[in-house]
Amino acid sequence: MRSLELLAPAKNLACGMAAIDHGADAVYIGAERFGARAAAGNSVEDIAELCRYAHVYGARVYVTVNTIIYDNELRQTEELINRLYEAGADALLVQDMGILEMHLPPMELHASTQTDNRTAGKVAWLASKGFSRVVLARELSLDDIRGIHDQVPCAELEAFVHGALCVSYSGLCYASQYCFSRSANRGECAQFCRLKFDLLDAEGRVLQHGRHLLSLKDMCRIDYLEQMAEAGVTSFKIEGRLKDISYVKNVTAAYSQKLDEIVKRNPSRYRRASLGRCSYTFTPNLEKTFNRGYTDYFLTGRDNGIASPDTPKALGEHVGHVKEIRNGSFTVAGTAAFANGDGLCFFNSGELTGLRVNRAEGNRIFPLKMPKWLTRGTELYRNCDKAFEDTLNRRSAERKIPTDIMMEETADGFRLTFTAEDGTQATTYELTEKQAAEKPQCDNIQRQLTKLGTTPFTCRNFTAVPDEPHSFIPSSILAEARRKTADNLAKALSQNTRNPNEADNKEGVTAKAENIYPDNTQYNYNIANRNARLFYANEGMPSATPAFELSHPDGAQLMQCRHCLRRQLGHCTKHGGTPPQWREPLYLRIADGRRFRLEFDCKNCQMNVYAE
């Protein structure tokens, strides 16, 4: 039987705890430094607190140490990793191979998607270097994933299922560093791909003007989780370490419920990777959470619906169109219910424009300020549902571990045993003076011992031996025994999570490093420190080019993209498009006039972006 893990993002401690409450089997979080989201750092003390909270449910905490590291940071990185181990972290997400040359504590290593994991050979090589899990490139199809799993069954495969998409293969995007001196491989991405571009042909003609040509929709694969599990995915990852707590709650709950349905249909094949059952005060709705429109990306093959060229902002859910405008208000033709404080938006001459609802009377909207560009027939979207947000801002879920409770009389008192759903037990012995009961005791005993309140547990079954105890036991003693046993069970459950998962198959992990990047792009290995240079030298690559951030190569390849503008514009003859009338190469141009050359690598179905 395979465990299925829902992996949720945590910007901070509060988001991490909310993810656990709403059904995550694991969370990933950034530490003080060296995480691929520099704006989402957390103290080791907060990570320790999150570990204590998560481990009771058998949930795990993974810490991102997945930036490239400079020489003067090696000692600090090693110290941080050891502190994270002491704090209880279950695994590290790593990009920089220099970390493997450090004195590491015995914790799991996961290869970040920043290591460009798109082939079975790469995954096998990473497994041979000690990585127990590999985070796959987002661009892979179900067939690609299945092929990797079949060839490298020893590696756990983690795949993204929801959230924002990078247009370039992760780890191989240098546009932010090139244009703004902010390295994506150092957690400082300036989101070059969300900018407006002009598209020019070789003669300088403008083919597209002022459009977000590299901006993609957000990923949503909630309807493909079972197919992904069948293909070999172990962990289903939600993107969003910069997202707020309402995003974490809503998206985690939606995907957790879907995984529960899969497990329920396939009880002999799958189980959830952690313990507990969640109850919610809301109905999860992915349309109400930040999104640029949704795509399954390349999971089921290539299509043209992956881009969001009109805006990089969140549209939200479509709520209707403007029916009438009158006296500083307008009515909406649609079925949505509105609330004071809702955020609405619409397109005005290609630009997304927003408004705030000051007052809503049925479908009549009185905005805080009436937009002069709003016209009859304008399509409206809601990107902030105030009522939904208010629900999520309160306590919106509770997670409890089903527990069997047995109380047995002994010669000098009683024995209380709690057994969690995974079989973990805790037992407390209480010495009590034997006093004959004047009236039946079982109802009061059951009421006192099953009053689990704010503990992580809920009583599934209660048993008393004998059925009707003969002795009177004060309620205060029962309550104290219940408290101690619950505490001991929580401690016992916490100790179960630090053991790494054992791979089912140890074969196929002897591969050497693939020399997958040609000589002119060897900066793609992202070698930024002496440890990494030593690592690759030992792998038979003594002269690989230093990382882009250090070497600043001229005319460099800045991006490798599965998204293809030739295909997007209907001119990919390989896939049924019409031959283009332009003369190549094509160029992207940003507002300050800088240009970037496009190369269409049709053999690999890939578009590359080069510095000019």
C-alpha positions as CSV (number, residue, x, y, z in Angstrom):
1,M,0.0,0.0,0.0
2,R,1.4,3.4,-1.0
3,S,1.1,6.6,1.1
4,L,-0.1,9.7,-0.7
5,E,1.3,13.0,0.7
6,L,-0.3,16.4,0.2
7,L,2.5,18.9,0.6
8,A,1.5,22.5,1.4
9,P,3.5,25.7,1.5
10,A,4.1,27.7,4.6
11,K,5.1,31.4,4.4
12,N,5.4,31.4,8.2
13,L,4.4,29.4,11.3
14,A,0.8,30.4,11.2
15,C,0.5,29.3,7.6
16,G,2.2,26.0,8.4
17,M,-0.1,25.2,11.3
18,A,-3.1,26.2,9.2
19,A,-1.9,23.8,6.4
20,I,-1.8,20.9,9.0
21,D,-5.2,21.8,10.3
22,H,-6.7,21.8,6.8
23,G,-5.4,18.4,5.8
24,A,-1.7,18.7,4.7
25,D,0.4,15.6,5.2
26,A,3.6,17.7,5.1
27,V,4.6,21.3,4.8
28,Y,7.6,23.0,3.3
29,I,8.9,26.2,4.8
30,G,11.9,28.5,4.3
31,A,14.5,29.0,7.1
32,E,16.3,32.3,7.9
33,R,18.3,32.2,4.8
34,F,19.1,30.1,1.6
35,G,15.5,29.4,0.6
36,A,14.3,30.0,-3.0
37,R,11.9,32.7,-1.7
38,A,14.0,35.2,0.1
39,A,10.9,37.1,1.3
40,A,9.6,34.0,3.2
41,G,12.3,33.3,5.8
42,N,11.5,31.9,9.3
43,S,13.5,31.5,12.5
44,V,14.7,28.1,13.5
45,E,12.6,28.5,16.7
46,D,9.4,28.9,14.6
47,I,10.3,25.9,12.5
48,A,10.8,23.9,15.7
49,E,7.4,24.9,16.9
50,L,5.9,23.9,13.6
51,C,7.6,20.5,13.8
52,R,6.2,19.9,17.3
53,Y,2.7,20.7,16.0
54,A,2.9,18.7,12.8
55,H,4.5,15.6,14.2
56,V,1.6,14.8,16.5
57,Y,-0.4,14.1,13.3
58,G,2.4,12.2,11.7
59,A,2.8,15.1,9.3
60,R,6.3,16.1,8.2
61,V,8.2,19.4,7.9
62,Y,10.6,20.0,5.0
63,V,12.9,23.0,5.0
64,T,14.0,24.7,1.8
65,V,17.7,25.3,1.6
66,N,17.5,25.4,-2.2
67,T,19.4,28.5,-3.3
68,I,22.9,28.4,-4.8
69,I,25.4,29.2,-2.1
70,Y,28.5,31.4,-2.3
71,D,31.9,30.5,-0.7
72,N,31.5,32.9,2.1
73,E,28.1,31.3,3.0
74,L,29.2,27.7,3.2
75,R,29.9,27.6,7.0
76,Q,26.7,29.4,7.8
77,T,24.7,27.0,5.6
78,E,26.2,24.0,7.4
79,E,25.5,25.4,10.8
80,L,21.9,26.2,9.8
81,I,21.3,22.7,8.5
82,N,22.5,21.2,11.8
83,R,20.3,23.6,13.7
84,L,17.3,22.6,11.6
85,Y,18.0,18.9,12.3
86,E,18.0,19.7,16.1
87,A,14.8,21.6,15.6
88,G,13.1,18.4,14.3
89,A,13.0,19.1,10.5
90,D,12.3,15.9,8.6
91,A,14.1,16.8,5.3
92,L,16.0,19.4,3.3
93,L,15.1,20.6,-0.1
94,V,18.4,21.2,-1.9
95,Q,19.6,22.8,-5.1
96,D,23.3,23.3,-4.6
97,M,25.4,20.1,-4.8
98,G,28.0,21.8,-2.7
99,I,25.8,20.9,0.3
100,L,26.7,17.2,-0.3
101,E,30.3,17.9,0.5
102,M,29.3,19.2,4.0
103,H,29.2,17.3,7.3
104,L,25.4,16.7,7.3
105,P,23.2,15.3,10.0
106,P,21.3,12.1,9.2
107,M,18.3,13.7,7.6
108,E,16.6,13.1,4.3
109,L,17.6,15.1,1.2
110,H,15.1,16.1,-1.4
111,A,16.3,17.4,-4.8
112,S,14.5,20.7,-5.4
113,T,12.8,21.3,-8.8
114,Q,15.6,23.9,-9.2
115,T,17.9,21.0,-10.1
116,D,16.1,20.6,-13.4
117,N,14.7,17.1,-13.0
118,R,13.1,16.1,-16.3
119,T,14.7,12.8,-17.3
120,A,15.0,9.3,-15.7
121,G,18.8,9.6,-16.0
122,K,18.9,12.7,-13.9
123,V,16.6,11.3,-11.3
124,A,18.7,8.1,-11.1
125,W,21.8,10.1,-10.7
126,L,20.3,12.2,-7.9
127,A,19.1,9.0,-6.2
128,S,22.7,7.6,-6.4
129,K,23.9,10.8,-4.6
130,G,21.7,10.1,-1.6
131,F,18.5,12.0,-2.5
132,S,15.5,10.0,-1.3
133,R,13.1,12.2,-3.2
134,V,13.2,14.3,-6.4
135,V,10.9,17.2,-7.2
136,L,10.0,16.8,-10.8
137,A,10.0,19.6,-13.4
138,R,6.5,21.1,-13.8
139,E,6.6,20.6,-17.6
140,L,6.4,16.8,-17.5
141,S,3.4,14.8,-18.8
142,L,1.8,11.8,-17.2
143,D,3.7,9.5,-19.6
144,D,7.0,11.3,-18.7
145,I,6.4,10.8,-15.0
146,R,5.4,7.1,-15.5
147,G,8.6,6.5,-17.5
148,I,10.7,8.0,-14.8
149,H,9.0,6.0,-12.1
150,D,9.3,2.8,-14.0
151,Q,13.0,3.3,-14.6
152,V,13.9,4.7,-11.2
153,P,11.5,3.0,-8.7
154,C,13.8,3.7,-5.8
155,A,13.2,7.5,-5.9
156,E,10.1,9.1,-4.4
157,L,8.6,11.5,-6.9
158,E,7.2,14.8,-5.9
159,A,5.2,16.8,-8.4
160,F,3.5,20.2,-8.4
161,V,-0.3,20.2,-8.6
162,H,-1.3,23.8,-8.0
163,G,-0.1,27.3,-8.1
164,A,1.9,29.8,-10.1
165,L,4.0,28.6,-13.0
166,C,7.4,29.7,-14.1
167,V,7.7,29.9,-17.9
168,S,11.3,28.6,-17.8
169,Y,12.4,25.2,-16.5
170,S,13.2,25.9,-12.8
171,G,16.8,26.5,-12.0
172,L,17.6,27.5,-15.6
173,C,16.1,31.0,-15.6
174,Y,18.7,33.8,-15.5
175,A,16.5,36.7,-16.9
176,S,15.9,38.3,-13.5
177,Q,19.7,38.2,-12.7
178,Y,20.6,39.5,-16.2
179,C,18.1,42.4,-16.2
180,F,17.8,43.4,-12.6
181,S,20.7,41.8,-10.8
182,R,18.2,39.7,-8.8
183,S,18.9,36.0,-9.0
184,A,16.0,33.5,-9.1
185,N,18.5,30.9,-8.0
186,R,19.1,33.1,-4.9
187,G,15.5,33.5,-4.1
188,E,15.2,37.0,-5.5
189,C,13.2,36.6,-8.7
190,A,11.9,39.9,-10.1
191,Q,9.3,38.1,-12.2
192,F,10.7,39.1,-15.6
193,C,8.2,36.7,-17.2
194,R,5.2,38.8,-15.9
195,L,6.4,41.9,-17.8
196,K,4.9,43.4,-21.0
197,F,6.7,42.7,-24.2
198,D,6.6,43.7,-27.8
199,L,7.3,40.8,-30.2
200,L,9.4,41.8,-33.2
201,D,10.5,39.9,-36.3
202,A,14.0,40.0,-37.8
203,E,13.1,43.2,-39.8
204,G,12.0,45.0,-36.7
205,R,8.3,44.8,-37.5
206,V,6.0,44.7,-34.3
207,L,4.0,41.5,-34.4
208,Q,2.5,41.9,-30.9
209,H,2.6,45.1,-28.9
210,G,2.6,45.5,-25.1
211,R,1.4,42.0,-24.1
212,H,2.4,39.7,-21.3
213,L,3.7,37.1,-23.7
214,L,5.6,35.0,-21.2
215,S,3.0,35.1,-18.4
216,L,1.4,31.7,-17.8
217,K,-1.9,30.8,-16.1
218,D,-1.7,29.1,-12.8
219,M,-1.6,25.3,-12.5
220,C,-4.6,23.3,-11.3
221,R,-4.4,19.5,-11.4
222,I,-7.0,18.6,-8.9
223,D,-8.9,16.4,-11.4
224,Y,-5.7,14.4,-12.2
225,L,-4.5,13.4,-8.8
226,E,-5.4,9.7,-9.2
227,Q,-3.8,9.5,-12.6
228,M,-0.6,11.1,-11.1
229,A,-0.6,8.6,-8.3
230,E,-0.9,5.8,-10.8
231,A,2.0,7.2,-12.8
232,G,4.2,7.1,-9.6
233,V,3.8,10.4,-7.8
234,T,4.1,10.1,-4.1
235,S,3.9,13.7,-3.0
236,F,1.4,16.3,-4.4
237,K,2.9,19.8,-4.0
238,I,1.0,23.1,-3.8
239,E,3.0,26.1,-4.8
240,G,2.8,29.3,-2.7
241,R,5.4,30.1,0.0
242,L,4.6,33.8,-0.6
243,K,0.8,33.3,-0.4
244,D,-1.4,34.3,2.5
245,I,-3.1,32.1,5.0
246,S,-6.5,32.1,3.2
247,Y,-4.9,30.7,0.1
248,V,-3.2,27.9,2.2
249,K,-6.4,27.0,3.9
250,N,-8.6,27.0,0.8
251,V,-6.3,25.2,-1.5
252,T,-5.1,22.6,1.0
253,A,-8.6,21.8,2.0
254,A,-9.7,21.3,-1.6
255,Y,-6.8,19.0,-2.4
256,S,-7.1,17.1,0.9
257,Q,-10.7,16.3,0.2
258,K,-9.9,15.1,-3.3
259,L,-7.1,12.8,-2.0
260,D,-9.5,11.4,0.7
261,E,-11.9,10.5,-2.1
262,I,-9.2,8.6,-3.9
263,V,-8.1,6.7,-0.8
264,K,-11.8,5.9,-0.1
265,R,-12.2,4.4,-3.6
266,N,-8.9,2.5,-3.4
267,P,-8.5,1.4,0.3
268,S,-6.2,-1.5,-0.6
269,R,-3.9,0.6,-2.8
270,Y,-3.5,4.0,-1.1
271,R,-3.6,5.6,2.3
272,R,-2.9,9.2,3.5
273,A,0.7,9.8,4.7
274,S,-0.5,11.3,8.0
275,L,-3.1,10.9,10.6
276,G,-6.4,12.6,11.4
277,R,-9.7,13.7,9.9
278,C,-10.5,17.3,9.1
279,S,-13.8,19.1,9.4
280,Y,-14.3,22.5,7.8
281,T,-16.6,25.5,8.4
282,F,-16.5,26.3,4.6
283,T,-16.7,24.6,1.3
284,P,-13.3,24.9,-0.5
285,N,-13.5,26.7,-3.9
286,L,-10.4,27.2,-5.9
287,E,-12.0,29.9,-8.1
288,K,-12.1,32.1,-5.0
289,T,-8.4,32.0,-4.4
290,F,-5.7,34.0,-6.3
291,N,-5.3,32.7,-9.8
292,R,-4.6,33.9,-13.3
293,G,-6.9,31.3,-14.8
294,Y,-6.1,27.6,-14.6
295,T,-4.3,25.1,-16.7
296,D,-3.1,21.5,-16.2
297,Y,0.0,22.7,-18.0
298,F,1.6,19.8,-20.0
299,L,0.3,17.0,-17.9
300,T,-2.0,15.7,-20.6
301,G,-0.2,17.0,-23.6
302,R,0.5,20.3,-25.3
303,D,-2.3,22.8,-25.9
304,N,-2.6,26.6,-26.5
305,G,-4.5,27.4,-23.3
306,I,-1.6,27.8,-20.9
307,A,-0.8,31.5,-21.3
308,S,-2.3,34.6,-19.7
309,P,-1.1,37.3,-22.1
310,D,-3.7,39.9,-21.2
311,T,-2.7,40.3,-17.5
312,P,-0.4,38.7,-14.9
313,K,-2.9,39.6,-12.2
314,A,-5.6,37.5,-10.7
315,L,-8.9,37.6,-12.4
316,G,-10.8,35.5,-9.9
317,E,-14.2,34.0,-10.7
318,H,-16.5,35.3,-13.5
319,V,-19.6,36.7,-11.9
320,G,-21.6,38.1,-14.9
321,H,-21.7,41.3,-16.9
322,V,-22.9,44.8,-16.4
323,K,-26.6,45.0,-17.2
324,E,-27.4,48.6,-16.4
325,I,-25.6,51.7,-15.1
326,R,-27.6,54.3,-13.1
327,N,-26.9,57.0,-10.5
328,G,-23.5,56.0,-9.4
329,S,-24.3,52.3,-9.4
330,F,-24.7,49.3,-11.7
331,T,-26.5,46.0,-11.8
332,V,-25.0,42.7,-12.6
333,A,-26.6,40.1,-14.8
334,G,-25.6,36.8,-13.2
335,T,-26.3,34.5,-10.3
336,A,-23.5,35.6,-7.9
337,A,-24.4,37.1,-4.5
338,F,-22.3,40.1,-3.5
339,A,-21.2,41.6,-0.2
340,N,-19.9,44.9,1.0
341,G,-16.1,44.9,0.5
342,D,-16.0,42.6,-2.5
343,G,-13.3,43.3,-5.1
344,L,-14.4,43.3,-8.7
345,C,-12.3,43.7,-11.9
346,F,-12.8,44.1,-15.6
347,F,-10.8,44.7,-18.8
348,N,-10.6,48.3,-20.1
349,S,-8.8,48.6,-23.4
350,G,-6.8,45.5,-22.6
351,E,-5.9,46.6,-19.0
352,L,-7.3,44.9,-16.0
353,T,-9.1,47.5,-13.8
354,G,-10.4,47.0,-10.3
355,L,-13.1,48.4,-8.1
356,R,-14.2,47.9,-4.5
357,V,-17.9,47.3,-3.6
358,N,-18.9,49.9,-1.1
359,R,-22.5,48.6,-0.8
360,A,-24.3,45.7,-2.4
361,E,-28.1,45.5,-2.6
362,G,-28.8,42.2,-4.3
363,N,-27.3,42.5,-7.7
364,R,-27.0,46.3,-7.6
365,I,-23.5,47.4,-6.8
366,F,-22.6,50.8,-5.4
367,P,-18.8,51.0,-5.9
368,L,-16.5,53.1,-3.6
369,K,-15.7,55.1,-6.8
370,M,-17.6,54.6,-10.0
371,P,-15.1,53.8,-12.9
372,K,-15.8,56.0,-15.9
373,W,-14.7,53.2,-18.2
374,L,-17.4,50.8,-17.1
375,T,-20.0,50.2,-19.8
376,R,-23.0,48.1,-20.3
377,G,-22.1,44.5,-21.3
378,T,-18.6,44.6,-19.6
379,E,-17.7,41.2,-18.2
380,L,-17.0,41.2,-14.5
381,Y,-14.8,39.1,-12.3
382,R,-14.6,38.9,-8.5
383,N,-11.0,38.6,-7.3
384,C,-11.9,39.2,-3.6
385,D,-14.9,37.5,-2.1
386,K,-15.3,39.3,1.3
387,A,-17.7,36.8,2.8
388,F,-15.4,33.9,1.9
389,E,-12.3,35.7,3.1
390,D,-14.1,36.5,6.4
391,T,-14.8,32.8,6.9
392,L,-11.2,31.8,6.3
393,N,-9.9,34.5,8.6
394,R,-11.7,32.8,11.5
395,R,-10.9,29.3,12.7
396,S,-12.1,27.3,9.7
397,A,-11.0,23.7,10.3
398,E,-10.4,21.2,13.0
399,R,-8.2,18.1,12.7
400,K,-8.7,15.2,15.0
401,I,-7.1,11.7,15.2
402,P,-9.7,8.9,15.7
403,T,-8.7,7.1,18.9
404,D,-9.9,4.0,20.8
405,I,-10.1,4.4,24.6
406,M,-10.0,1.5,26.9
407,M,-10.4,1.7,30.7
408,E,-9.6,-1.4,32.7
409,E,-10.0,-1.9,36.5
410,T,-6.9,-3.3,38.2
411,A,-6.4,-4.6,41.8
412,D,-5.2,-1.2,43.0
413,G,-6.8,1.2,40.6
414,F,-7.3,1.3,36.9
415,R,-5.4,1.3,33.6
416,L,-6.2,3.7,30.8
417,T,-5.1,3.0,27.2
418,F,-5.4,5.3,24.2
419,T,-4.8,3.7,20.7
420,A,-4.5,6.0,17.7
421,E,-5.8,5.0,14.3
422,D,-2.3,3.9,13.2
423,G,-2.0,1.6,16.3
424,T,0.3,3.8,18.4
425,Q,-0.6,3.4,22.0
426,A,-0.2,5.2,25.3
427,T,-1.1,3.8,28.7
428,T,-1.5,5.4,32.1
429,Y,-1.8,3.5,35.4
430,E,-3.7,5.2,38.2
431,L,-3.7,4.1,41.8
432,T,-7.0,4.8,43.6
433,E,-8.6,3.8,46.8
434,K,-11.3,1.2,46.2
435,Q,-14.7,2.5,47.2
436,A,-17.8,0.6,46.4
437,A,-19.9,2.4,43.9
438,E,-23.4,3.3,45.1
439,K,-24.8,3.8,41.6
440,P,-23.7,2.8,38.1
441,Q,-20.4,4.4,37.0
442,C,-19.9,3.6,33.4
443,D,-21.8,6.6,31.9
444,N,-19.8,9.1,34.0
445,I,-16.5,7.3,33.3
446,Q,-17.2,7.4,29.6
447,R,-18.2,11.0,29.7
448,Q,-15.1,12.1,31.6
449,L,-12.6,10.0,29.6
450,T,-13.9,10.9,26.2
451,K,-14.1,14.7,26.9
452,L,-11.0,15.3,24.7
453,G,-11.7,19.0,24.0
454,T,-8.7,20.8,22.6
455,T,-6.5,17.7,22.3
456,P,-5.6,16.4,18.8
457,F,-7.9,13.3,19.5
458,T,-11.5,12.3,19.2
459,C,-12.9,9.1,20.6
460,R,-13.7,6.5,18.0
461,N,-14.6,3.6,20.4
462,F,-14.9,3.4,24.2
463,T,-14.5,0.2,26.1
464,A,-14.7,-0.4,29.9
465,V,-13.5,-3.7,31.4
466,P,-15.6,-4.8,33.2
467,D,-18.6,-3.3,31.4
468,E,-19.8,-1.8,34.6
469,P,-16.9,-0.9,37.0
470,H,-17.5,-1.9,40.6
471,S,-15.6,1.0,42.2
472,F,-16.3,4.7,42.5
473,I,-13.7,6.8,40.8
474,P,-13.8,10.6,41.3
475,S,-14.2,12.7,38.2
476,S,-11.0,14.7,39.0
477,I,-8.9,11.5,38.9
478,L,-10.5,10.4,35.6
479,A,-9.8,13.8,34.1
480,E,-6.2,13.8,35.2
481,A,-5.7,10.3,33.7
482,R,-7.3,11.4,30.5
483,R,-5.0,14.4,30.3
484,K,-1.8,12.4,31.0
485,T,-2.7,9.6,28.5
486,A,-3.5,12.1,25.8
487,D,-0.2,13.9,26.4
488,N,1.7,10.6,26.3
489,L,0.0,9.6,23.1
490,A,0.8,12.9,21.4
491,K,4.5,12.4,22.4
492,A,4.5,8.8,21.1
493,L,3.0,9.9,17.8
494,S,5.6,12.7,17.5
495,Q,8.5,10.2,17.7
496,N,7.1,8.2,14.7
497,T,7.9,10.8,12.0
498,R,11.7,11.1,12.0
499,N,12.3,7.7,10.4
500,P,12.9,8.1,6.6
501,N,10.7,6.2,4.3
502,E,12.4,3.0,3.0
503,A,12.5,2.8,-0.8
504,D,10.8,-0.3,-2.2
505,N,13.6,-1.0,-4.8
506,K,17.3,-0.2,-4.3
507,E,18.2,-1.0,-7.9
508,G,19.1,1.4,-10.6
509,V,20.9,4.1,-8.6
510,T,24.5,3.7,-9.8
511,A,24.3,6.3,-12.7
512,K,27.1,8.8,-13.1
513,A,26.4,12.5,-13.6
514,E,25.0,13.2,-17.1
515,N,26.8,15.9,-19.0
516,I,23.4,17.2,-20.1
517,Y,24.3,20.8,-20.7
518,P,26.5,21.7,-23.7
519,D,29.8,23.4,-23.3
520,N,28.3,26.9,-24.1
521,T,25.7,26.5,-21.3
522,Q,27.6,24.8,-18.6
523,Y,26.8,27.6,-16.3
524,N,23.4,25.7,-16.0
525,Y,25.0,23.5,-13.4
526,N,24.8,26.6,-11.1
527,I,28.3,26.0,-9.5
528,A,28.8,28.9,-7.2
529,N,31.2,27.6,-4.5
530,R,34.3,25.5,-3.9
531,N,32.3,22.6,-2.5
532,A,30.2,22.4,-5.7
533,R,33.3,22.6,-7.8
534,L,34.8,19.7,-5.9
535,F,31.6,17.7,-6.2
536,Y,31.5,18.0,-9.9
537,A,35.2,17.4,-10.3
538,N,34.7,14.1,-8.5
539,E,31.9,13.4,-11.0
540,G,34.3,13.7,-13.9
541,M,33.6,17.4,-14.7
542,P,36.6,19.4,-13.6
543,S,36.1,22.4,-15.8
544,A,32.4,23.2,-15.8
545,T,31.7,26.9,-16.1
546,P,30.8,28.8,-12.9
547,A,27.2,29.8,-12.3
548,F,25.7,32.6,-14.4
549,E,25.7,34.8,-11.4
550,L,29.5,34.6,-11.2
551,S,30.5,34.2,-14.9
552,H,28.1,36.7,-16.6
553,P,28.5,35.1,-20.1
554,D,27.8,37.2,-23.2
555,G,24.8,36.2,-25.3
556,A,23.7,33.7,-22.7
557,Q,20.7,31.5,-22.9
558,L,18.4,33.1,-20.2
559,M,15.5,30.7,-20.4
560,Q,14.4,27.3,-21.6
561,C,10.7,27.2,-22.1
562,R,8.1,24.5,-23.1
563,H,5.8,27.5,-23.7
564,C,6.2,28.4,-27.4
565,L,5.1,31.7,-28.9
566,R,5.2,30.3,-32.4
567,R,2.7,27.7,-31.3
568,Q,0.7,30.2,-29.2
569,L,0.2,32.4,-32.3
570,G,-0.9,29.5,-34.5
571,H,2.3,29.1,-36.6
572,C,3.8,25.8,-35.4
573,T,3.7,23.7,-38.6
574,K,4.8,20.7,-36.5
575,H,1.4,20.8,-34.8
576,G,-0.9,21.8,-37.6
577,G,-0.3,25.6,-37.6
578,T,0.0,27.8,-40.7
579,P,3.5,28.8,-41.9
580,P,4.4,32.2,-40.5
581,Q,4.8,35.2,-42.7
582,W,7.5,36.8,-40.6
583,R,11.3,36.4,-40.9
584,E,13.1,34.9,-38.0
585,P,14.8,35.3,-35.5
586,L,12.0,36.8,-33.4
587,Y,12.8,39.1,-30.5
588,L,11.1,40.1,-27.3
589,R,11.4,43.8,-26.3
590,I,10.7,45.2,-22.8
591,A,9.8,48.8,-22.0
592,D,13.3,50.1,-21.7
593,G,14.2,48.9,-25.2
594,R,16.3,45.9,-24.4
595,R,15.7,42.9,-26.7
596,F,15.9,39.2,-26.2
597,R,16.3,36.7,-29.1
598,L,14.0,33.7,-29.4
599,E,15.2,30.3,-30.7
600,F,12.6,27.7,-31.6
601,D,14.1,24.2,-30.8
602,C,11.5,22.2,-32.6
603,K,13.3,18.9,-32.1
604,N,12.9,19.2,-28.3
605,C,9.6,21.2,-28.6
606,Q,11.2,24.1,-26.7
607,M,11.6,27.8,-27.0
608,N,14.9,29.4,-25.7
609,V,15.4,33.0,-24.8
610,Y,18.8,34.6,-25.3
611,A,20.4,37.8,-24.1
612,E,21.2,40.3,-26.9
